[in-house]
Amino acid sequence: MQNAKTAMQGAIEAALAEADKGIFVSQEAVDRWMESWGTENELPMPEPDIFPEGYKSGD
């Protein structure tokens, strides 16, 4: 049980650190992707399209 709690806490901390970068996939992009599931033209998983002000690729 303790290992599961430790693993979950680590995953939460990693997710928060990732979110702090401010790089996200918009809801619109996710919606388009999900709406394509099961169709002949299924889209690939979307790439991030929301970046913090002043962001430069490779930061």
N, C-alpha and C positions, 0 to 999 in steps of 0.2 A: 504494500500500500504506500509506504514512504517513497519507494522508487517511482511510482506513478505520479505522486504529488511533486516530486523533484523534477521529473521529466516535464510535467505540465507547466510548472513554474518556469523552467528553462525555455519552453516553447513560447510562453506568454512574453517573457523578457525579450526573446529574439524578435517576436512579432512587433512589440512596441518599438524596439530599436529600428526596425525596418520602416515602420510607420513614421517615425521621427524624421526620416529622410525626406518625406513629403512627396514621394513618387507613387502615383496610384493609377489604376485603370478606371476610367469613367464608367458610371452606371450605363450610359448610352452604349458604350462599346461592349460591355458585358451583356446587355440586353440583345444587341444585334447578334452576338456570338451564340447566346442561348437560343434565340429564335431560329438559328440556322441548324440546330441539332436535329438529326434525323431527316434532313433534306438532302437532295442531290448536291447541293452547293454548301455543305457544311464549312463554316469558317474556322480558321485556326484560332487558338486561344489568343485573345487580344494582348497587345503589348501596352505598357504604361503610356498614357497620353495626358497625364496631369503631372506637372513638374513645379517645384518651388520657383519663385521669382529669382531670376539670375542664375538658374541652373545651367551648368555646362556638362555635356556628355563626358563621362569619365570621372565625375566628381565622386 
